[in-house]
Amino acid sequence: MKRYDVVELVNGQDHLDKNLQKGMTGIIMNLDFEFADVMFFNPQNVGEFALIKVKLKDLKQEDYRLPNEIITEISQKTEMLMHKAKDKLSPVLVKEYDLVELLVEDEKYARFGIHKGDTGCVMENNAVQDFIEVDFSGIDENGNFFGDCISVKIEDIKVI
């Protein structure tokens, strides 16, 4: 194995505290004789990644190789990636079809007619950069449609 190889985690037991699971894929960023710093991507939260030290024996090299253009881009942005990397992946604590309540009053939601205390239904199990799609629509007592389906920051909602 070498830098920028795509690898699969074959032993997730030693990394449960980092929210890693067997079968997750990552990219080797650095390595020595026994360990590799691997960039793992959160399959439930697109855009989130963590840099985690893993024993080489817990990794299996994938047949897939990154294209040279991607390797060049990663190598040029390594410092920025290292700065943005988390030390563990965050679990997405809301699930598809959960009923949720909006906890904040914010212009980014108000422009869609959605306000603090409104309830909605989560539409996806997966998030994108800590935002998840929530349907706040409904029908009022006069039969009129109201609300919208929007992306909401996960920390701005709670499951009810």
C-alpha positions in Angstrom: 0.0 0.0 0.0 1.0 3.6 -0.7 -0.2 7.1 -0.4 -3.5 7.8 -2.2 -4.4 4.2 -2.5 -8.1 3.4 -2.0 -8.6 1.0 0.9 -11.4 -0.9 2.6 -11.6 -1.2 6.4 -11.7 -5.0 7.1 -11.7 -4.6 11.0 -14.3 -2.1 12.2 -14.3 -3.4 15.8 -11.3 -1.4 16.9 -12.8 1.8 15.4 -16.4 1.9 16.7 -15.5 5.0 18.8 -14.8 6.8 15.5 -18.1 5.6 14.0 -16.3 3.5 11.4 -17.7 0.2 10.2 -16.2 -2.8 8.4 -16.4 -2.3 4.7 -16.0 1.5 4.7 -13.6 2.9 2.1 -11.0 5.6 2.4 -7.9 7.1 0.9 -4.5 6.7 2.5 -3.0 10.1 3.2 0.1 9.1 5.0 1.6 5.8 6.2 4.5 4.2 8.0 5.5 0.6 8.7 2.5 -0.2 10.9 -0.2 2.5 10.6 -1.9 4.6 7.9 -3.7 7.9 8.2 -6.8 7.2 6.2 -9.4 9.8 5.0 -12.8 8.1 5.5 -15.9 9.6 4.0 -19.3 9.5 5.9 -21.7 7.5 3.8 -24.7 9.1 5.7 -23.4 12.7 5.5 -22.0 13.6 2.1 -19.2 16.1 2.4 -18.1 15.0 5.9 -14.8 13.2 6.2 -12.4 12.2 9.0 -8.7 11.4 9.2 -8.2 8.3 11.3 -5.0 6.4 12.2 -5.6 2.7 11.3 -3.3 -0.3 11.6 -2.3 -1.5 8.1 -3.4 -5.0 8.9 -7.0 -3.6 9.3 -7.0 -2.4 5.7 -7.3 -4.1 2.4 -6.2 -2.3 -0.8 -9.0 -1.9 -3.3 -8.5 -2.8 -7.0 -9.7 0.7 -7.9 -7.0 3.4 -8.4 -7.7 7.1 -8.2 -7.2 8.9 -11.5 -4.0 10.9 -11.7 -6.0 14.2 -11.9 -7.7 13.4 -8.6 -4.4 12.5 -6.9 -2.9 15.8 -8.2 -5.8 17.8 -6.8 -5.7 16.0 -3.4 -1.9 16.5 -3.1 -2.4 20.2 -3.9 -5.1 20.6 -1.3 -3.7 18.3 1.4 -3.1 21.0 4.0 -6.7 22.3 3.6 -8.1 18.8 3.7 -6.2 18.0 6.9 -7.4 21.2 8.5 -11.1 20.4 7.6 -10.9 16.7 8.6 -12.7 15.6 11.7 -11.3 13.1 14.1 -14.4 10.9 13.9 -17.5 10.6 11.7 -20.7 11.9 13.0 -23.7 9.6 13.1 -26.9 11.1 11.5 -29.3 10.9 14.4 -32.5 11.6 12.4 -33.9 9.0 10.1 -36.3 8.9 7.1 -39.9 9.5 8.2 -39.0 10.9 11.6 -41.3 13.6 12.7 -39.3 16.6 13.7 -39.7 20.1 15.2 -37.9 23.2 14.0 -36.0 24.6 17.1 -34.9 28.0 15.7 -36.4 31.1 14.0 -34.1 31.9 11.1 -34.6 33.8 7.9 -33.2 30.9 5.8 -36.3 29.0 6.9 -38.8 31.9 7.2 -38.5 32.8 3.5 -40.2 29.4 2.9 -42.9 30.1 5.5 -41.4 27.8 8.0 -40.9 29.0 11.6 -39.7 27.8 15.0 -42.1 25.2 16.4 -43.3 24.0 12.9 -43.2 20.2 12.5 -42.2 18.2 9.4 -41.2 14.8 8.2 -37.6 13.8 7.3 -37.5 12.7 3.7 -34.0 11.0 3.5 -31.7 8.9 5.7 -28.7 10.7 4.2 -27.5 14.3 4.9 -25.4 16.6 2.8 -22.9 18.7 4.8 -25.0 18.4 8.0 -28.3 19.4 6.2 -31.2 17.0 5.8 -34.4 17.3 3.7 -37.5 17.9 5.7 -41.1 18.2 4.4 -42.9 21.0 6.3 -45.9 21.0 3.9 -49.5 20.3 4.8 -53.2 21.2 4.1 -54.9 23.8 6.2 -58.6 23.7 7.4 -59.7 25.4 4.1 -58.0 22.7 1.9 -55.2 25.0 0.9 -51.6 23.7 0.5 -49.0 25.3 2.7 -45.3 24.9 3.5 -42.4 23.5 1.6 -39.8 20.7 1.5 -36.4 22.2 2.4 -32.9 21.3 3.6 -32.5 22.0 7.3 -29.4 22.0 9.4 -29.6 18.8 11.6 -28.8 20.8 14.8 -31.8 23.0 14.1 -34.4 20.2 14.5 -35.3 17.6 17.1 -37.2 14.3 16.7 -40.7 14.4 18.3 
